[in-house]
Amino acid sequence: MKFLNKVVILCLISFSLNAQIVRMETVLGNIDIELRPDVAPVTVANFLNYVNSGDYDNSIIHRIGRGNSGLTFIVQGGGYNVVNEAAVAIPSRGAIVNEFNLSNVRGTIAMAKIGGNPNSATSQWFFNNVDNQFLDSQNGGFTVFGTVIAGMDVVDAIALVQRVNLNNFFPEIPLLNYTFPNTVSLENFVLITHASILQDRIINPGLNGSWYNAATSGQGFFFDYFTSIDKMFMGWFTFDTVELNAGVAANLGDANQRWLTGLGNINHETNAISFDIISTSGGLFDNPQTVTNSDAGSVGTVTITFTDCANATVDYNLTSPAVSGSFPITRIVNDNVALCESLSRQVGTSR
């Protein structure tokens, strides 16, 4: 059994390393947290276990801790769900080992625990609204396992919500638009409606540039991402599906070269782009004469799915002639890979 427990923990740690941003959707706005499995692997795995199980969905912020000055120093949650407009404790998945490594400075999230027991954290956590270095030396140090990278203004807004003592069970609970001693309703709670892992948004301007299939040299793709409309332009440099008859010639390039284009709709959940293909014809080299564009989709469709910032798969279904299939593509050069990876982790490009 001990071996099995170790395997489960290792699997959770491995998973957390690949998913380091969690979004809490609250009634006052979203809070995005970048997790730190590098310094608190067991804590992050434990937190993600609650997230993935939906335990934090429809949970409440049940405490805003204020000092003698009246300034809020922590905002605490993760302990209670709302069921039939009543607060019900989130079932514990067991206490975890303390992993204090990072200081409790403003903007961090740390695990709550029982006084006098460093290894007692379960589901509850708190945001540090101010620098709380005094927590670094209390009870073995409170384990910081992430940083708010967007939405700290939401945390600050929660800190300003009216604090109420509800029959001493929730002596420091924030309640919205509440007048004591009225019955508390769902609308009064500072609710976390949903908590989820944000997958890296691979489709971003870092994908711009030239891509190709190494097995078919001389053919390839060019991508240009339009941030303002969240669409991708694609140019596909390719050839006819059959060789032309002997004697057919072109003054520039090859007579069977083709240029296909499309403006694609992006699915950030699957990191895929769907293009209705357009074929352009009738032009001459460096000549302003009018060209003819086919109707979008009349030539066929292409779906390009990016597995990471350097690799993708092309699935095509062309109508004239009727051909379909798939092949891998990769970048011609990797200069933009670092940019793409950086942008994929930024909240502004996360779904």
Secondary structure in CASP SS format (residue, H / E / C, confidence):
PFRMAT SS
TARGET T0000
AUTHOR 0000-0000-0000
METHOD secondary structure of the structure
MODEL  1
M C 1.00
K H 1.00
F H 1.00
L H 1.00
N H 1.00
K H 1.00
V H 1.00
V H 1.00
I H 1.00
L H 1.00
C H 1.00
L H 1.00
I H 1.00
S H 1.00
F H 1.00
S H 1.00
L H 1.00
N C 1.00
A C 1.00
Q C 1.00
I E 1.00
V E 1.00
R E 1.00
M E 1.00
E E 1.00
T E 1.00
V C 1.00
L C 1.00
G E 1.00
N E 1.00
I E 1.00
D E 1.00
I E 1.00
E E 1.00
L E 1.00
R C 1.00
P C 1.00
D C 1.00
V C 1.00
A C 1.00
P H 1.00
V H 1.00
T H 1.00
V H 1.00
A H 1.00
N H 1.00
F H 1.00
L H 1.00
N H 1.00
Y H 1.00
V H 1.00
N H 1.00
S C 1.00
G C 1.00
D C 1.00
Y C 1.00
D C 1.00
N C 1.00
S E 1.00
I E 1.00
I E 1.00
H E 1.00
R E 1.00
I E 1.00
G E 1.00
R E 1.00
G C 1.00
N C 1.00
S C 1.00
G C 1.00
L C 1.00
T E 1.00
F E 1.00
I E 1.00
V E 1.00
Q E 1.00
G E 1.00
G E 1.00
G E 1.00
Y E 1.00
N E 1.00
V E 1.00
V E 1.00
N C 1.00
E C 1.00
A E 1.00
A E 1.00
V E 1.00
A E 1.00
I C 1.00
P C 1.00
S C 1.00
R C 1.00
G C 1.00
A C 1.00
I E 1.00
V C 1.00
N C 1.00
E C 1.00
F C 1.00
N C 1.00
L C 1.00
S C 1.00
N C 1.00
V C 1.00
R C 1.00
G C 1.00
T E 1.00
I E 1.00
A E 1.00
M E 1.00
A C 1.00
K C 1.00
I C 1.00
G C 1.00
G C 1.00
N C 1.00
P C 1.00
N C 1.00
S C 1.00
A E 1.00
T C 1.00
S C 1.00
Q C 1.00
W E 1.00
F E 1.00
F E 1.00
N E 1.00
N C 1.00
V C 1.00
D C 1.00
N C 1.00
Q H 1.00
F H 1.00
L H 1.00
D H 1.00
S H 1.00
Q C 1.00
N C 1.00
G C 1.00
G C 1.00
F C 1.00
T C 1.00
V E 1.00
F E 1.00
G E 1.00
T E 1.00
V E 1.00
I E 1.00
A E 1.00
G C 1.00
M H 1.00
D H 1.00
V H 1.00
V H 1.00
D H 1.00
A H 1.00
I H 1.00
A H 1.00
L C 1.00
V C 1.00
Q C 1.00
R E 1.00
V E 1.00
N E 1.00
L E 1.00
N C 1.00
N C 1.00
F C 1.00
F E 1.00
P E 1.00
E E 1.00
I E 1.00
P E 1.00
L E 1.00
L C 1.00
N C 1.00
Y C 1.00
T C 1.00
F C 1.00
P C 1.00
N C 1.00
T C 1.00
V C 1.00
S C 1.00
L H 1.00
E H 1.00
N H 1.00
F E 1.00
V C 1.00
L E 1.00
I E 1.00
T E 1.00
H E 1.00
A E 1.00
S E 1.00
I E 1.00
L C 1.00
Q C 1.00
D C 1.00
R C 1.00
I C 1.00
I C 1.00
N C 1.00
P H 1.00
G H 1.00
L H 1.00
N C 1.00
G E 1.00
S E 1.00
W E 1.00
Y E 1.00
N C 1.00
A C 1.00
A C 1.00
T C 1.00
S C 1.00
G C 1.00
Q C 1.00
G E 1.00
F E 1.00
F E 1.00
F E 1.00
D E 1.00
Y E 1.00
F E 1.00
T C 1.00
S C 1.00
I C 1.00
D C 1.00
K E 1.00
M E 1.00
F E 1.00
M E 1.00
G E 1.00
W E 1.00
F E 1.00
T E 1.00
F E 1.00
D C 1.00
T C 1.00
V C 1.00
E C 1.00
L C 1.00
N C 1.00
A C 1.00
G C 1.00
V C 1.00
A C 1.00
A C 1.00
N C 1.00
L C 1.00
G C 1.00
D C 1.00
A C 1.00
N C 1.00
Q E 1.00
R E 1.00
W E 1.00
L E 1.00
T E 1.00
G E 1.00
L E 1.00
G E 1.00
N E 1.00
I E 1.00
N E 1.00
H C 1.00
E C 1.00
T C 1.00
N C 1.00
A E 1.00
I E 1.00
S E 1.00
F E 1.00
D E 1.00
I C 1.00
I E 1.00
S E 1.00
T E 1.00
S E 1.00
G C 1.00
G C 1.00
L C 1.00
F C 1.00
D C 1.00
N C 1.00
P C 1.00
Q C 1.00
T C 1.00
V C 1.00
T E 1.00
N E 1.00
S C 1.00
D C 1.00
A C 1.00
G C 1.00
S C 1.00
V C 1.00
G E 1.00
T E 1.00
V E 1.00
T E 1.00
I E 1.00
T E 1.00
F E 1.00
T C 1.00
D C 1.00
C C 1.00
A C 1.00
N E 1.00
A E 1.00
T E 1.00
V E 1.00
D E 1.00
Y E 1.00
N E 1.00
L E 1.00
T E 1.00
S C 1.00
P C 1.00
A E 1.00
V E 1.00
S E 1.00
G E 1.00
S E 1.00
F E 1.00
P E 1.00
I E 1.00
T E 1.00
R E 1.00
I C 1.00
V C 1.00
N C 1.00
D C 1.00
N C 1.00
V H 1.00
A H 1.00
L H 1.00
C H 1.00
E H 1.00
S H 1.00
L H 1.00
S H 1.00
R C 1.00
Q C 1.00
V H 1.00
G H 1.00
T H 1.00
S C 1.00
R C 1.00
END
